[in-house]
Amino acid sequence: MTFDYRKSLADKLGHLIRGGVVADEVKLRPFTRDQSIYQIEPLVAALPENQADVLKLVQFAAEEGVPITARGGGSGTAGSALGTGIVMALPENGFWAQIDDFNVSGPECKVRCGAGVLHNDLQTFLKQRGYYLPADVSSASISRIGGNIATKASGPHALKYGSIDRFLDQAVFVSDRGELVDTAEAATIPLRLVRQLADLQSRLRNDAEAVKILRQRQRFKISSGYNLFAFLRDISLGQLIAQLLVGSVGSLGLLVSATLRGEIFERQRAAVLGCFPGLVEAGRAVNALRHLKVAAIEMISRETVQVLKQHVSLPSGLDMDAHLLLVEVSGPGCLEQVDRIKTLLQSGDFRMTAPLQVAHAEAGIDELWALRKRILWVIRHPQPHLRALSVVNDVGVPPQLLAEFIHDVQQVFARLKIEVLIYGHAGSGNLHLRPLFDVTLPDLAGRIRKVADAVYEVVFRYGGTVSAEHGMGRLRAPYLRREWGDGLYEYMREVKAIFDPRGVFNPDVVFSDRPITEHMRDDLSA
């Protein structure tokens, strides 16, 4: 596209919407990157003032034949918030940051929030009232609720509470034709969606093989592709649509606001820290601990701890030359649960390098979690020539197979002679693998593709997923068909065709055969 076209596009859009339009090359730079390996310059960035602006923006984009990519806080690791057309970013104003309609019903509450609400701001609002959103993501300081929904976010407590789709009650979004749809108001749902989704649901439910696969896979944590699990549930059409938006990375519609359910914040908590000589040994312990119905089980490899020690001051319990498991229990009876954990690990066939440590005080527990959530930001650039790149950073396998998976994937990195940092939500079978790439060596793109192919080969062998909680993106799209198989992959393509037949929303982030190294950041591709 020429500069003249960009200027013309920006001028027309600037006269159409009340919000800002960015077309200057320097000012566009913040919109060219996220936390992924990619860099893509859009034609323009639009910052809609309100939902009326979004309606106009979609109609304008469709008329111009320019795609729209929604962008939240820029915390994505798979390149789903970057695009070559119009990037729609949400300004930090009163409309997008609004939190209201809070009401309580028994042990639950409901709250409506704008798509631009920061995750931490919502949690603060809820905790001040004795509640919280259990889908507590590690990027809470910068991620927006719209992005959490778009990626099917979950966080460490998914083991007990599940992903954010479990807490979504209602969604308001803009369709590909510029219609404002409220999933709780049947009259706002376009008739074409009603008919086509009903037909697709009927065919999918009558497809025995598809149903079998979905039933098997719904038992563990997955955010790849579209949320086809919703078609098997007995829910209203509006609820079905809301569930399909979860994990869709803005490729089906543009979210304006959502109503979420919160739960009572459990102040009765305790944490147990275990130290293991081997990561496979820790994986075996995870499988045993899951049966105690704990709230979270986090794994931090020895290598990850060593990098942390170089950059931050660690609590004494974490300053260990060992692989760590952080286990949290919550609610009434949590002290009895601690005793069960200690009994299981001490009397079972588990080797540990140090006595178990237990934290009962809220401050001590919060300190452990704060450090755990800093891992992503601390490890990215451990040495001048090493980068812990986002390549295979969100894999998931059935939790009962975690130890075997760890063994095999460690063999992959040993064969490739690449050190890897491993941490994550082990209780859900979800690990963040961060290979340390030497960016001074030649053919970084080739090495990245080789790592992805080799690791995903192991993931698929164990019936796993390329994305357990961070959603789709350019980094994962080429592997989607292999993960799900031809049948379910084609059902997902039908979902896209039903919601967005003209391809207005976020192309190439769910379905693509392009190399995962296309559009690599300029500081990596040299």
C-alpha positions in Angstrom: 0.0 0.0 0.0 1.3 3.5 -0.8 1.6 6.4 1.6 -1.1 8.2 -0.3 -3.6 5.4 0.3 -2.7 5.3 4.0 -3.3 9.0 4.3 -6.5 8.8 2.3 -7.8 6.0 4.5 -6.8 7.8 7.7 -8.5 11.0 6.5 -11.8 9.3 5.7 -11.8 7.3 8.9 -10.9 10.4 10.9 -14.0 12.2 9.6 -16.2 9.2 10.3 -15.4 8.3 14.0 -15.1 10.4 17.1 -12.1 8.5 18.4 -8.5 8.9 17.3 -6.8 7.6 14.1 -3.1 7.0 14.0 -1.3 6.9 10.6 2.1 8.5 11.3 4.8 5.8 11.0 6.5 6.7 14.2 3.3 6.8 16.2 2.2 3.5 14.7 5.2 1.6 16.2 3.5 0.7 19.5 0.9 -1.1 17.4 3.4 -3.2 15.4 4.4 -5.5 18.2 3.0 -7.5 21.1 4.8 -10.1 23.3 5.3 -12.4 20.3 8.1 -12.9 17.8 6.3 -10.8 15.2 6.3 -7.2 13.9 3.6 -6.1 11.5 2.9 -2.5 10.5 -0.8 -1.8 10.0 -2.2 0.8 7.6 -3.7 2.7 10.5 -4.6 2.3 14.1 -8.1 3.3 15.2 -9.0 4.1 18.8 -12.9 4.1 18.8 -14.4 6.4 21.4 -17.4 4.1 22.0 -19.5 1.4 20.5 -21.0 3.7 17.9 -17.5 4.2 16.6 -17.0 0.5 16.4 -20.2 0.1 14.3 -19.0 2.7 11.9 -15.5 1.3 11.8 -16.7 -2.2 10.8 -18.9 -0.8 8.1 -16.1 1.3 6.8 -13.6 -1.6 6.7 -16.1 -3.8 4.8 -16.6 -1.1 2.2 -12.9 -0.5 1.8 -12.0 -4.2 1.8 -9.6 -3.7 4.6 -9.4 -6.2 7.5 -9.7 -5.2 11.2 -7.6 -6.7 14.0 -8.7 -6.0 17.6 -5.9 -5.3 20.1 -6.2 -5.4 23.9 -3.2 -4.8 26.2 -0.6 -6.1 23.8 0.2 -9.1 26.1 -0.4 -11.8 23.5 2.4 -14.2 22.7 1.1 -15.7 19.4 0.8 -12.6 17.2 -3.0 -12.5 17.2 -3.2 -8.8 17.9 -1.2 -7.6 14.9 -2.5 -7.0 11.4 -1.8 -5.3 8.1 -5.1 -3.5 7.8 -6.8 -1.5 10.6 -5.7 -2.3 14.1 -8.5 -1.4 16.6 -7.0 -0.5 20.0 -9.1 0.5 22.9 -8.4 3.9 24.5 -8.3 4.1 28.3 -11.5 6.1 28.6 -14.6 5.9 30.7 -16.6 3.9 28.1 -14.2 1.0 27.6 -13.0 0.9 31.2 -16.5 1.0 32.7 -17.4 -1.5 35.4 -21.1 -1.6 36.5 -24.2 -3.6 37.1 -22.7 -5.4 40.0 -25.2 -7.7 41.8 -25.0 -10.6 44.1 -26.9 -13.9 44.0 -25.9 -16.4 46.7 -22.2 -17.4 46.5 -21.9 -15.7 43.0 -21.9 -12.2 41.7 -22.3 -10.7 38.3 -20.6 -7.7 36.9 -20.6 -6.0 33.5 -17.4 -4.6 32.2 -16.1 -2.9 29.1 -13.8 -4.9 26.8 -11.0 -2.4 27.7 -11.1 -3.0 31.5 -7.7 -4.0 32.8 -7.8 -7.4 34.4 -6.2 -6.1 37.7 -8.8 -3.3 37.9 -11.7 -5.8 37.7 -10.0 -8.0 40.3 -9.6 -5.0 42.6 -13.2 -4.0 42.1 -14.4 -7.5 42.9 -12.2 -8.2 45.9 -13.3 -4.9 47.5 -16.7 -6.5 47.6 -15.5 -10.0 48.7 -15.4 -11.7 45.3 -12.9 -12.3 42.5 -12.6 -13.8 39.0 -10.9 -17.2 39.4 -9.5 -17.0 35.8 -6.5 -15.0 37.1 -4.0 -14.5 34.3 -0.3 -13.9 34.8 -0.4 -10.8 32.5 -3.1 -9.2 34.7 -1.3 -5.9 35.0 -1.5 -5.1 31.3 -4.1 -7.5 29.8 -7.7 -6.4 29.1 -10.9 -8.4 29.8 -11.7 -8.3 26.1 -8.3 -10.0 25.4 -8.8 -12.5 28.2 -12.1 -13.6 26.6 -10.6 -13.5 23.1 -7.8 -15.9 24.1 -9.8 -18.2 26.5 -7.5 -17.2 29.3 -7.4 -19.1 32.5 -4.3 -18.9 34.7 -3.0 -21.1 37.6 -6.3 -21.7 39.3 -7.9 -23.3 36.2 -7.3 -26.7 37.9 -10.1 -25.9 40.3 -12.1 -23.3 38.5 -11.6 -23.8 34.7 -11.0 -21.1 32.0 -12.8 -17.8 31.6 -15.5 -19.3 29.4 -17.0 -20.8 32.6 -17.5 -17.3 34.0 -18.9 -15.6 30.9 -22.6 -14.9 31.2 -23.3 -12.4 28.4 -21.4 -10.7 25.6 -22.1 -7.6 23.5 -20.2 -7.5 20.2 -20.3 -6.0 16.7 -20.9 -8.3 13.8 -19.1 -8.3 10.4 -22.1 -6.3 9.0 -21.8 -3.6 11.7 -24.7 -4.9 13.8 -24.7 -4.6 17.6 -25.5 -8.0 19.1 -26.3 -8.7 22.7 -26.2 -12.4 23.3 -28.7 -12.0 26.2 -31.3 -10.3 23.9 -32.6 -12.7 21.3 -34.1 -9.9 19.2 -30.6 -8.5 18.5 -29.2 -11.8 17.1 -29.3 -11.8 13.3 -31.6 -14.4 11.8 -28.8 -15.7 9.6 -26.8 -16.6 12.7 -29.8 -18.3 14.2 -30.4 -20.5 11.2 -26.8 -21.4 10.3 -25.7 -22.1 13.8 -28.7 -24.3 14.4 -27.9 -26.3 11.3 -24.2 -26.6 12.2 -25.1 -27.8 15.7 -27.4 -30.4 14.4 -24.9 -31.8 12.0 -22.0 -31.8 14.5 -24.1 -33.5 17.2 -25.0 -36.2 14.6 -21.3 -36.7 13.7 -20.4 -39.6 16.1 -16.7 -39.3 15.5 -16.6 -35.5 16.0 -18.6 -35.9 19.2 -16.3 -38.6 20.5 -13.2 -36.5 20.0 -14.8 -33.4 21.6 -16.0 -35.5 24.6 -12.5 -36.8 25.1 -10.8 -33.4 24.7 -13.1 -31.4 26.9 -11.6 -33.1 29.9 -8.5 -31.0 29.7 -7.4 -27.4 29.1 -7.6 -26.3 25.5 -7.8 -22.9 23.8 -6.9 -23.8 20.2 -9.3 -23.2 17.4 -12.9 -22.3 18.1 -14.8 -23.4 21.2 -16.7 -26.3 19.5 -17.4 -27.8 23.0 -20.2 -25.3 23.3 -22.2 -27.1 20.6 -22.5 -30.2 22.8 -24.0 -28.2 25.7 -27.8 -27.6 26.3 -27.6 -23.9 26.3 -29.5 -21.1 24.6 -28.4 -19.7 21.2 -27.2 -16.5 22.8 -25.1 -18.4 25.3 -23.7 -20.5 22.4 -22.6 -17.4 20.5 -21.0 -16.0 23.7 -19.1 -19.2 24.1 -17.9 -19.2 20.5 -16.5 -15.8 21.0 -14.3 -17.2 23.8 -10.9 -18.1 22.2 -11.8 -16.6 18.8 -9.1 -13.9 19.0 -11.4 -11.3 17.5 -11.9 -13.3 14.3 -15.7 -13.7 14.7 -16.7 -10.2 16.0 -15.5 -7.2 18.0 -16.3 -7.5 21.7 -17.7 -4.3 23.3 -18.6 -5.5 26.8 -19.2 -8.7 28.8 -21.0 -9.8 31.9 -18.9 -12.1 34.0 -19.7 -14.2 37.1 -17.4 -13.9 40.1 -17.0 -16.2 43.1 -16.5 -15.5 46.8 -12.8 -14.8 47.4 -11.4 -17.5 49.5 -9.3 -15.9 52.2 -8.6 -19.3 53.8 -5.5 -20.4 51.8 -2.3 -22.3 52.3 0.6 -23.1 50.0 3.0 -26.0 50.0 6.4 -25.9 48.3 8.1 -29.1 47.2 11.7 -29.5 45.8 12.5 -32.3 43.4 15.8 -33.5 41.9 14.2 -34.2 38.4 11.4 -32.6 36.4 9.9 -36.0 35.5 9.8 -36.8 39.2 7.9 -33.5 39.8 5.5 -34.5 37.0 4.8 -37.8 38.7 4.0 -35.9 41.9 1.6 -33.6 40.0 -0.5 -36.5 38.8 -0.8 -37.8 42.4 -1.6 -34.3 43.8 -4.4 -33.6 41.3 -6.6 -36.3 43.0 -6.6 -34.2 46.2 -8.7 -31.5 44.5 -6.2 -28.7 45.2 -6.7 -25.2 43.8 -3.4 -24.9 41.8 -0.2 -26.8 41.1 2.6 -24.7 39.5 5.8 -26.1 38.2 9.1 -24.1 38.0 12.1 -25.9 36.5 15.6 -25.6 38.1 16.9 -23.7 35.1 14.0 -21.2 35.4 14.9 -20.7 39.1 18.5 -20.1 38.2 17.5 -17.3 35.7 15.2 -15.7 38.3 18.0 -15.7 40.9 20.1 -13.6 38.5 17.5 -10.9 38.3 15.4 -10.8 41.4 15.7 -11.5 45.1 14.0 -14.9 45.9 12.3 -15.9 49.1 14.4 -18.4 51.0 12.0 -21.2 50.1 12.5 -20.6 46.4 16.3 -20.1 46.5 16.9 -23.8 45.9 18.9 -25.9 43.4 15.9 -28.0 42.5 12.8 -28.2 40.4 9.8 -26.7 42.3 6.2 -27.5 42.7 4.0 -24.8 44.3 0.6 -26.3 45.5 -2.2 -24.1 46.8 -5.3 -25.1 48.7 -8.2 -22.9 49.6 -11.5 -22.7 51.4 -12.7 -24.4 54.6 -10.6 -27.4 55.5 -7.5 -26.1 53.7 -5.3 -27.0 56.7 -6.5 -30.6 56.5 -5.7 -30.5 52.8 -2.1 -29.4 53.7 -1.7 -32.5 55.9 -3.0 -34.7 53.1 -0.5 -33.2 50.7 2.4 -33.7 53.1 1.3 -37.3 53.8 1.1 -38.1 50.1 4.5 -36.6 49.1 6.3 -37.9 52.2 4.9 -41.4 52.2 4.8 -41.9 48.5 7.5 -43.0 46.2 8.7 -39.4 45.5 12.3 -38.2 45.9 12.7 -34.7 47.2 15.8 -32.6 47.9 14.5 -30.7 50.9 11.7 -30.9 53.5 8.3 -29.5 52.4 7.7 -25.9 53.2 4.2 -24.6 54.1 3.0 -21.0 54.0 -0.1 -20.1 55.9 0.1 -16.3 56.1 -1.6 -14.4 53.3 1.4 -12.2 52.8 3.7 -15.1 52.3 1.3 -16.8 49.8 0.9 -13.6 47.9 4.7 -13.2 47.7 5.0 -16.6 46.1 2.3 -15.9 43.5 3.7 -12.4 42.8 7.1 -14.0 42.0 5.5 -16.8 39.9 3.7 -14.1 37.8 6.9 -12.2 37.2 8.6 -15.2 35.5 7.3 -14.3 32.1 8.7 -10.8 32.3 12.1 -11.7 33.9 13.2 -14.6 31.7 12.7 -13.0 28.3 16.3 -11.8 27.8 18.5 -13.7 30.3 21.8 -13.0 28.6 22.8 -10.5 25.9 22.8 -13.2 23.2 20.0 -15.4 24.5 16.2 -14.8 24.1 13.5 -17.0 25.7 11.3 -16.6 22.6 7.6 -17.3 22.4 7.6 -20.3 20.1 6.1 -23.4 22.0 5.1 -21.5 25.1 1.6 -22.7 25.7 1.5 -26.5 25.2 -0.9 -28.7 27.0 -1.3 -32.5 27.4 -3.7 -34.7 29.4 -2.4 -34.1 33.0 -2.1 -37.8 33.7 0.5 -38.0 30.9 2.5 -35.0 32.1 5.5 -36.9 33.4 5.9 -38.9 30.2 5.5 -35.8 28.1 8.2 -34.0 30.1 10.6 -36.9 29.6 10.1 -36.9 25.9 10.2 -33.1 25.4 13.4 -32.9 27.4 14.9 -35.4 25.0 13.9 -33.2 22.1 15.7 -30.2 23.5 18.7 -32.3 24.4 18.9 -33.6 20.8 18.6 -30.0 19.4 21.2 -28.8 21.9 19.0 -26.0 23.1 18.5 -25.1 26.8 14.8 -24.6 27.7 13.1 -22.9 30.6 10.0 -24.8 31.8 7.3 -23.5 34.1 3.5 -23.4 34.1 0.2 -24.7 35.3 1.2 -28.3 35.7 -1.9 -29.3 37.5 -3.8 -28.7 34.2 -1.2 -30.3 32.0 -0.3 -26.8 30.7 3.4 -26.0 30.5 5.2 -22.9 29.2 8.3 -24.0 27.3 10.7 -21.2 26.6 13.7 -22.3 24.6 16.8 -20.1 24.9 17.7 -19.1 21.3 21.1 -17.7 20.6 20.2 -14.8 18.3 23.8 -14.3 17.1 23.8 -17.6 15.3 22.6 -17.9 11.7 19.2 -19.1 10.5 17.2 -18.2 13.6 14.0 -18.7 11.6 15.0 -22.2 10.6 15.9 -23.1 14.2 12.5 -21.8 15.4 10.6 -23.9 12.9 12.7 -26.9 13.8 11.9 -26.5 17.5 8.2 -26.0 16.8 7.9 -29.0 14.6 9.8 -31.3 17.0 7.9 -30.2 20.1 4.5 -30.3 18.5 5.3 -33.8 17.3 5.5 -34.9 20.9 2.5 -32.8 21.9 0.3 -34.5 19.3 1.7 -38.0 20.2 0.2 -37.4 23.7 -3.1 -36.0 22.3 -2.2 -32.5 23.4 -2.8 -29.0 22.2 -0.6 -26.2 20.8 -2.5 -23.7 22.9 -3.9 -24.4 26.4 -4.7 -20.8 27.5 -3.2 -18.1 25.3 -5.4 -18.6 22.2 -4.6 -18.8 18.5 -2.3 -16.7 16.4 0.2 -16.8 13.5 2.5 -18.9 15.8 0.0 -21.8 16.0 -2.4 -21.6 13.0 -0.4 -23.9 10.7 -0.6 -26.7 13.3 -4.4 -26.5 14.0 -5.6 -29.0 11.4 -3.1 -31.6 12.6 -4.2 -31.1 16.2 -7.9 -31.4 15.6 -8.1 -33.6 12.4 -9.8 -32.8 9.1 -13.4 -33.2 10.3 -13.3 -30.8 13.3 -11.0 -28.4 11.5 -13.6 -28.0 8.7 -16.4 -27.4 11.4 -14.2 -24.6 12.7 -13.9 -23.1 9.2 -17.7 -23.2 9.0 -18.0 -21.2 12.2 -15.7 -18.6 10.6 -17.8 -18.6 7.4 -21.0 -18.1 9.4 -19.8 -15.2 11.5 -17.4 -13.5 9.0 -17.9 -14.7 5.4 -16.1 -11.7 3.9 -13.0 -12.2 6.1 -13.3 -8.7 7.8 -12.0 -9.8 11.1 -8.4 -10.8 11.9 -7.3 -13.0 9.0 -4.4 -15.5 9.2 -4.6 -16.0 13.0 -6.8 -19.1 13.1 -6.5 -20.6 9.7 -3.2 -20.3 7.8 -0.5 -22.3 6.2 2.0 -19.5 6.2 5.4 -20.2 7.8 5.3 -19.3 11.5 8.4 -17.2 11.0 6.8 -14.9 8.5 6.8 -11.3 9.8 9.4 -11.9 12.4 10.6 -8.8 14.4 13.4 -6.9 12.8 15.6 -7.4 15.8 15.3 -11.1 15.3 15.4 -11.5 11.6 18.8 -9.9 11.0 
